Amino acid sequence: MDKLSDFNTKKYNYGYKDVEIDEKTRIILDFIKDGKNVLDVGCFNGYLMNILIKNNNKVVGVDNSESAFRICKEKGLKCILHNIEEDLPFKQKTFDVVVASEIIEHIYDTDKLVKEMKRVLKDDGFIIITTPNLAALSRRIRLLFGISPQIDIGVINEQGDDLSVGHIRYFTVPTLEKLLKRNGLTIENRLSDYISLNKLRFKRLAKFWPSLGTDIIIKARHESI
């Protein structure tokens, strides 16, 4: 096992219980609908895969965590154990949809991942990427008052508590769009799940100002489409 796979296996050796569908997942499902051949990059415990299959989609997942791979297999889901920093183990133009939800912030070579997602995508297919928004309103307010805007700064804190979730990249709407565009993708839609203010969550406001939302959700297609 390489160092990256070892880290991910130890870090993500819990499965998370499948919970009620949140707003971000609702948006992803609304984009995909049904009858699609879907690749879930960084599928983790197969939560999204399970829902997509129930919606009459064919789904395969790929993850570099052995624990995630094991959990998916226990659920009867089709998952491939593979280092997603490397070439994706699929032929060109295989999938109608490629989803990378909450994974690109963990990737060193983000350009390579986007190129690989594009390579395995059919000409008329689309990509969905979600990632935490560095410029979310809640983070801007925290930073204004000199409080850490909830970003990873290491594996453990001074008390020895493991608070990191393995984020090595942080995006705003413009920077994520720049990454996609320079790799030959056209932005079709940009959304967010909600704008957070303390414990309050505003879904409607996020529709008008996705740049202030908690998560960035982008749908993109081949540049030629």
C-alpha positions as CSV (number, residue, x, y, z in Angstrom):
1,M,0.0,0.0,0.0
2,D,1.4,3.4,-1.0
3,K,1.5,6.3,1.5
4,L,-1.5,8.0,0.1
5,S,-3.7,4.9,0.2
6,D,-2.4,4.2,3.7
7,F,-3.4,7.7,4.8
8,N,-6.9,7.5,3.3
9,T,-7.5,4.0,4.6
10,K,-6.6,5.1,8.2
11,K,-8.3,8.4,7.9
12,Y,-11.6,7.2,6.4
13,N,-12.0,3.9,8.2
14,Y,-15.5,4.8,9.4
15,G,-18.5,4.5,7.2
16,Y,-20.8,7.2,8.2
17,K,-24.4,6.1,8.6
18,D,-26.5,6.9,5.6
19,V,-28.5,9.9,6.5
20,E,-31.4,11.9,5.1
21,I,-30.7,13.4,1.7
22,D,-29.2,16.9,2.2
23,E,-29.6,19.9,-0.2
24,K,-26.3,19.3,-2.0
25,T,-27.3,15.7,-2.7
26,R,-30.7,16.9,-4.0
27,I,-29.0,19.2,-6.4
28,I,-26.8,16.4,-7.7
29,L,-29.8,14.1,-8.1
30,D,-31.7,16.8,-10.0
31,F,-28.8,17.2,-12.4
32,I,-28.5,13.5,-13.1
33,K,-32.1,12.3,-12.9
34,D,-32.3,8.7,-14.1
35,G,-31.2,6.3,-16.8
36,K,-27.5,7.4,-16.8
37,N,-24.2,5.5,-16.7
38,V,-22.5,7.3,-13.8
39,L,-18.9,7.2,-12.4
40,D,-18.6,8.4,-8.7
41,V,-15.0,9.5,-8.2
42,G,-14.1,9.3,-4.5
43,C,-17.3,7.3,-3.7
44,F,-16.4,6.8,0.0
45,N,-19.1,4.7,1.6
46,G,-21.3,4.5,-1.4
47,Y,-24.0,6.8,0.0
48,L,-24.5,8.7,-3.3
49,M,-24.1,5.5,-5.4
50,N,-27.0,3.8,-3.5
51,I,-29.4,6.7,-4.2
52,L,-28.4,6.9,-7.8
53,I,-29.0,3.2,-8.3
54,K,-32.4,3.5,-6.7
55,N,-33.1,6.2,-9.4
56,N,-32.5,3.7,-12.1
57,N,-28.9,4.7,-12.9
58,K,-26.0,2.4,-13.5
59,V,-23.2,3.4,-11.2
60,V,-19.6,2.4,-10.5
61,G,-17.4,4.0,-7.9
62,V,-13.7,4.4,-7.5
63,D,-11.8,5.2,-4.3
64,N,-8.3,4.9,-3.0
65,S,-9.3,4.0,0.6
66,E,-9.4,0.3,1.4
67,S,-12.0,0.9,4.1
68,A,-14.2,2.7,1.7
69,F,-13.8,-0.1,-0.9
70,R,-14.7,-2.7,1.8
71,I,-17.8,-0.8,2.9
72,C,-19.1,-0.4,-0.7
73,K,-18.5,-4.1,-1.3
74,E,-20.4,-5.0,1.9
75,K,-23.3,-3.0,0.5
76,G,-23.2,-4.8,-2.8
77,L,-22.0,-1.8,-4.8
78,K,-19.6,-1.9,-7.7
79,C,-16.4,-0.1,-6.5
80,I,-12.9,-0.2,-7.7
81,L,-9.9,0.3,-5.3
82,H,-7.6,2.6,-7.2
83,N,-5.4,5.6,-6.6
84,I,-7.4,8.5,-8.1
85,E,-4.2,10.6,-8.4
86,E,-3.4,8.3,-11.2
87,D,-5.1,7.6,-14.6
88,L,-8.7,6.5,-14.0
89,P,-9.1,2.7,-14.8
90,F,-11.7,3.2,-17.5
91,K,-11.8,3.5,-21.3
92,Q,-12.3,6.8,-23.1
93,K,-15.9,8.1,-23.4
94,T,-17.5,5.5,-21.0
95,F,-19.8,7.5,-18.8
96,D,-22.8,9.8,-19.2
97,V,-22.0,11.6,-15.9
98,V,-18.8,11.8,-13.8
99,V,-19.3,13.0,-10.2
100,A,-16.5,14.2,-7.9
101,S,-18.3,15.2,-4.8
102,E,-16.1,16.6,-1.9
103,I,-12.9,15.0,-3.4
104,I,-11.0,17.6,-5.5
105,E,-9.9,19.4,-2.3
106,H,-8.0,16.2,-1.4
107,I,-6.1,16.0,-4.7
108,Y,-2.6,17.1,-5.4
109,D,-2.7,17.2,-9.2
110,T,-6.2,18.7,-9.8
111,D,-5.5,19.3,-13.5
112,K,-4.8,15.7,-14.1
113,L,-7.9,14.6,-12.3
114,V,-10.1,16.9,-14.3
115,K,-8.5,15.8,-17.6
116,E,-9.1,12.2,-16.6
117,M,-12.7,12.9,-15.7
118,K,-13.1,14.6,-19.1
119,R,-11.4,11.6,-20.9
120,V,-13.8,9.0,-19.6
121,L,-16.9,11.3,-20.2
122,K,-19.0,10.8,-23.3
123,D,-19.1,13.7,-25.8
124,D,-22.7,14.6,-24.7
125,G,-22.1,13.9,-21.0
126,F,-21.4,16.2,-18.1
127,I,-19.3,16.5,-15.0
128,I,-20.5,17.5,-11.5
129,I,-18.0,18.8,-9.0
130,T,-18.7,19.8,-5.4
131,T,-16.3,21.2,-2.9
132,P,-16.3,23.4,0.2
133,N,-16.3,27.1,-0.6
134,L,-13.3,29.0,0.9
135,A,-15.2,32.2,0.3
136,A,-18.4,31.2,2.0
137,L,-20.1,33.9,4.0
138,S,-19.6,32.1,7.3
139,R,-15.8,31.8,6.6
140,R,-15.5,35.5,5.6
141,I,-17.1,36.5,8.9
142,R,-14.8,34.3,10.9
143,L,-11.8,35.6,9.1
144,L,-13.0,39.2,9.6
145,F,-12.8,38.6,13.4
146,G,-9.5,36.9,13.2
147,I,-10.9,33.4,13.7
148,S,-9.7,30.5,11.6
149,P,-12.1,30.1,8.6
150,Q,-12.2,26.3,9.3
151,I,-9.4,25.1,7.1
152,D,-7.0,22.2,7.6
153,I,-3.6,23.3,9.0
154,G,-2.3,19.9,9.9
155,V,-3.1,16.4,10.9
156,I,-3.5,17.0,14.7
157,N,-4.0,20.1,16.9
158,E,-1.8,21.1,19.9
159,Q,-3.9,18.9,22.2
160,G,-3.3,15.9,20.0
161,D,-6.9,15.8,18.6
162,D,-7.2,14.8,14.9
163,L,-9.3,17.6,13.4
164,S,-8.0,17.5,9.8
165,V,-10.1,15.9,7.1
166,G,-7.3,15.8,4.6
167,H,-8.0,19.0,2.6
168,I,-4.9,20.2,0.7
169,R,-6.7,22.5,-1.8
170,Y,-9.3,25.3,-1.3
171,F,-11.5,26.8,-3.9
172,T,-13.8,29.7,-4.6
173,V,-16.3,29.8,-7.5
174,P,-13.9,31.7,-9.8
175,T,-10.9,29.4,-9.1
176,L,-12.8,26.2,-9.6
177,E,-14.3,27.5,-12.8
178,K,-10.8,28.5,-14.0
179,L,-9.5,25.0,-13.3
180,L,-12.3,23.5,-15.3
181,K,-12.2,25.9,-18.2
182,R,-8.4,25.6,-18.7
183,N,-9.0,21.8,-19.1
184,G,-11.5,22.2,-21.9
185,L,-14.8,22.3,-20.0
186,T,-17.7,24.7,-20.3
187,I,-19.6,25.7,-17.1
188,E,-23.3,25.0,-17.6
189,N,-24.5,25.7,-14.0
190,R,-23.1,26.9,-10.7
191,L,-25.1,26.5,-7.5
192,S,-24.6,26.2,-3.8
193,D,-26.5,24.3,-1.1
194,Y,-27.1,27.1,1.4
195,I,-25.6,30.2,2.9
196,S,-24.8,29.6,6.6
197,L,-24.9,32.3,9.3
198,N,-24.2,30.8,12.7
199,K,-26.8,28.0,12.9
200,L,-29.1,29.5,10.3
201,R,-29.1,28.1,6.8
202,F,-30.6,30.0,3.9
203,K,-31.3,27.8,0.8
204,R,-33.0,30.5,-1.3
205,L,-30.3,33.0,-0.8
206,A,-27.7,30.5,-2.1
207,K,-29.6,30.3,-5.4
208,F,-28.9,34.0,-6.0
209,W,-25.4,34.2,-4.4
210,P,-23.8,30.8,-4.8
211,S,-20.4,32.5,-4.3
212,L,-21.4,33.0,-0.6
213,G,-22.7,29.4,-0.2
214,T,-21.2,26.7,2.0
215,D,-20.5,24.4,-0.9
216,I,-19.7,25.0,-4.6
217,I,-21.7,22.8,-6.9
218,I,-20.7,23.1,-10.6
219,K,-22.0,21.2,-13.7
220,A,-19.8,21.3,-16.8
221,R,-19.6,19.9,-20.2
222,H,-17.0,19.4,-23.0
223,E,-16.0,22.8,-24.4
224,S,-17.2,21.8,-27.9
225,I,-20.8,21.1,-26.7
